[in-house]
Amino acid sequence: MNWKIAFIDDEPLVRSHLRSLLEWEKEGFVICGEAGDGLQGLELVRAQQPDAVIVDMSMPGMNGLELTRYLLEELPRLKIIVLSSYDSFEYVRGSLSHGAVDYLLKHKLTPEMLQGVIGKVRRQLEEQQAKSRVKEQADIALSRSVLGDHLMGVDIDLQLLEQYFSGDKASVNNPRWMLMLVQLAHYDVLLARMNEQELTRYLRSVTDLCDQAAGGYPWSCTVAMDRGRWAVLLTCGTERSEHAVAQQVAAKSARLTSSLKLYMNLAATILLSPIFSSLQYSREAYRILIEQVEGEARQPVQAGLTVKSPSVTIGQEKRLLAAMEAADAREAVVIIQETMGTTPQRQENAVQLERVSAELVQLAAKIARKADIPTDWMVQELSIFQRPGLTSEQAVTAVCDIYTRLALELQKLNVSPGHSRHVKQALQILATRYREGITLEETAEELGITSSYLSRLVKEECGRTFTELLTEHRIERGKQLLLEGVTPLKEMHAKLGFSSSSYFIRVFKEATGETPFAFMQSKRERYDS
């Protein structure tokens, strides 16, 4: 980092000599301006805000002692080096008593002497900066805590928050603020894909982006609230025009939206409060913004559509678990479409759809972990939920894709490691397409081998014919459907690939020794007892 330094001396040759004595950038400084007298120097410092100045003691209009006093009263952190042609104790005492860092004589000035003093100034500035950063971070943390507690209804002294904004003098003299509410889209999906430590880091990054877009200390204070929400308190500064303030804040909002999309691939809803002149009103402003964002969430996606409860029922969860136990991707897709509401009568709004999606993905992850299947690929699939403008159809497709791939992974586990490659592939095809009444010949053709060869392999490795395996799979799936109690008996044959209900009942009785109805009754009686 380069610090800024200015020269104030009425002799151009002296200013030129100062420039040539050191390689200023190597010393960590850049020369930001020069002035030929005290009044010009005062204007220069106010305009350029240097970190250090070299001031001549004897100048027309306003001498160095007067200028030093004025500058340090106005800018106490400014580092002043006094320069004079006179080796006078009064000048030395006067300048140092006002707070000058050091005193140099022009006729004794050497590069080494100036370098030593400049090094001293640089160290003081670095120490000052380090202390300032520590204090700033403490002020930010404390102010965030105060703001968060206040917005959540805790009675707390807001003086600390007012002091936070004291760096902006206009906010102190004419305090006016606005509140910005940032609501992440698909927050529940983040919960599903991250552990607690990852989520904490992720949310901290969002807080930092909000701070940067809003201006940061001391022009804004950002606090993370609950459920993917951030409150950003903004000072209106010196601007008195409400229209101009609205334009400035709109630009910050657009910058934040762009940053969230660019750096974190996140979509967010951003709402703004009216301008208010008392920090006490920030709580009411927050409440109104929350009602607005939740009110939008309660609105149906299309007029006249019914919104269903935003959660997966126990029945739906049991059906999905059964479908995954059978590695039945097609049945899982049907259940997911029913649950997420792809039919016009059960369309989800954005927030509800997010919650249902998250629950379904969490269930998929649970199933995968139980089967010792890695879930890293699910995280990649979930990135779609951070895309702005995600439609319900895209969300449903994403969740269905996750379950379809999970079913394929489960099918691989259900195949014995002792099976040959062709038998493994045949069993996977059978599990996927049993409803179609897939035949031995169709399977063999898909595998690129003869049906007689596949028939012999299946019989040798499984101890049963391909048709017997197909029937066995259908019957086991039928048992699961009967225990679920969701599918009517008269419709069950179609789900299992049987040509008629009577044929299903006959095959079921031959395989189990009882009719589907009797099987269902006996299982229920055993459960009740």
WOCORHU-V15571 format. One record per residue. RES is the residue in one small letter. SS is DSSP state (@ for helix, = for strand, . for the rest). Layout:
# WOCORHU-V15571
{{RES & SS} {RES & SS}}
This chain:
# WOCORHU-V15571
{{m & .} {n & .} {w & =} {k & =} {i & =} {a & =} {f & =} {i & =} {d & .} {d & .} {e & .} {p & @} {l & @} {v & @} {r & @} {s & @} {h & @} {l & @} {r & @} {s & @} {l & @} {l & .} {e & .} {w & .} {e & .} {k & .} {e & .} {g & .} {f & =} {v & =} {i & =} {c & =} {g & =} {e & =} {a & =} {g & .} {d & .} {g & @} {l & @} {q & @} {g & @} {l & @} {e & @} {l & @} {v & @} {r & @} {a & @} {q & @} {q & .} {p & .} {d & .} {a & =} {v & =} {i & =} {v & =} {d & =} {m & .} {s & .} {m & .} {p & .} {g & .} {m & .} {n & .} {g & @} {l & @} {e & @} {l & @} {t & @} {r & @} {y & @} {l & @} {l & @} {e & @} {e & @} {l & .} {p & .} {r & .} {l & .} {k & =} {i & =} {i & =} {v & =} {l & =} {s & =} {s & .} {y & .} {d & .} {s & .} {f & @} {e & @} {y & @} {v & @} {r & @} {g & @} {s & @} {l & @} {s & @} {h & @} {g & .} {a & .} {v & .} {d & =} {y & =} {l & =} {l & =} {k & @} {h & @} {k & @} {l & .} {t & .} {p & @} {e & @} {m & @} {l & @} {q & @} {g & @} {v & @} {i & @} {g & @} {k & @} {v & @} {r & @} {r & @} {q & @} {l & @} {e & @} {e & @} {q & @} {q & @} {a & @} {k & @} {s & @} {r & @} {v & @} {k & @} {e & @} {q & @} {a & @} {d & @} {i & @} {a & @} {l & @} {s & @} {r & @} {s & @} {v & @} {l & @} {g & @} {d & @} {h & @} {l & @} {m & .} {g & .} {v & .} {d & .} {i & .} {d & .} {l & .} {q & @} {l & @} {l & @} {e & @} {q & @} {y & @} {f & @} {s & @} {g & @} {d & .} {k & @} {a & @} {s & @} {v & @} {n & @} {n & .} {p & .} {r & .} {w & =} {m & =} {l & =} {m & =} {l & =} {v & =} {q & =} {l & =} {a & .} {h & .} {y & @} {d & @} {v & @} {l & @} {l & @} {a & @} {r & @} {m & .} {n & .} {e & @} {q & @} {e & @} {l & @} {t & @} {r & @} {y & @} {l & @} {r & @} {s & @} {v & @} {t & @} {d & @} {l & @} {c & @} {d & @} {q & @} {a & @} {a & @} {g & .} {g & .} {y & .} {p & .} {w & .} {s & =} {c & =} {t & =} {v & =} {a & =} {m & .} {d & .} {r & .} {g & .} {r & =} {w & =} {a & =} {v & =} {l & =} {l & =} {t & =} {c & .} {g & .} {t & .} {e & .} {r & .} {s & .} {e & @} {h & @} {a & @} {v & @} {a & @} {q & @} {q & @} {v & @} {a & @} {a & @} {k & @} {s & @} {a & @} {r & @} {l & @} {t & @} {s & @} {s & @} {l & @} {k & @} {l & @} {y & @} {m & @} {n & .} {l & .} {a & .} {a & =} {t & =} {i & =} {l & =} {l & =} {s & .} {p & .} {i & .} {f & =} {s & .} {s & .} {l & .} {q & .} {y & @} {s & @} {r & @} {e & @} {a & @} {y & @} {r & @} {i & @} {l & @} {i & @} {e & @} {q & @} {v & @} {e & @} {g & @} {e & @} {a & @} {r & @} {q & .} {p & .} {v & .} {q & .} {a & .} {g & .} {l & .} {t & .} {v & .} {k & .} {s & .} {p & .} {s & .} {v & .} {t & .} {i & @} {g & @} {q & @} {e & @} {k & @} {r & @} {l & @} {l & @} {a & @} {a & @} {m & @} {e & @} {a & .} {a & .} {d & .} {a & @} {r & @} {e & @} {a & @} {v & @} {v & @} {i & @} {i & @} {q & @} {e & @} {t & @} {m & @} {g & .} {t & .} {t & .} {p & @} {q & @} {r & @} {q & .} {e & .} {n & .} {a & @} {v & @} {q & @} {l & @} {e & @} {r & @} {v & @} {s & @} {a & @} {e & @} {l & @} {v & @} {q & @} {l & @} {a & @} {a & @} {k & @} {i & @} {a & @} {r & @} {k & @} {a & .} {d & .} {i & .} {p & .} {t & .} {d & @} {w & @} {m & @} {v & @} {q & @} {e & @} {l & @} {s & @} {i & @} {f & @} {q & @} {r & .} {p & .} {g & .} {l & .} {t & .} {s & @} {e & @} {q & @} {a & @} {v & @} {t & @} {a & @} {v & @} {c & @} {d & @} {i & @} {y & @} {t & @} {r & @} {l & @} {a & @} {l & @} {e & @} {l & @} {q & @} {k & @} {l & @} {n & @} {v & .} {s & .} {p & .} {g & .} {h & .} {s & .} {r & @} {h & @} {v & @} {k & @} {q & @} {a & @} {l & @} {q & @} {i & @} {l & @} {a & @} {t & @} {r & @} {y & @} {r & @} {e & @} {g & .} {i & .} {t & .} {l & @} {e & @} {e & @} {t & @} {a & @} {e & @} {e & @} {l & @} {g & .} {i & .} {t & .} {s & @} {s & @} {y & @} {l & @} {s & @} {r & @} {l & @} {v & @} {k & @} {e & @} {e & @} {c & @} {g & .} {r & .} {t & .} {f & @} {t & @} {e & @} {l & @} {l & @} {t & @} {e & @} {h & @} {r & @} {i & @} {e & @} {r & @} {g & @} {k & @} {q & @} {l & @} {l & @} {l & @} {e & @} {g & .} {v & .} {t & .} {p & .} {l & @} {k & @} {e & @} {m & @} {h & @} {a & @} {k & @} {l & @} {g & .} {f & .} {s & .} {s & .} {s & @} {s & @} {y & @} {f & @} {i & @} {r & @} {v & @} {f & @} {k & @} {e & @} {a & @} {t & @} {g & .} {e & .} {t & .} {p & @} {f & @} {a & @} {f & @} {m & @} {q & @} {s & @} {k & @} {r & @} {e & @} {r & @} {y & @} {d & @} {s & .}}
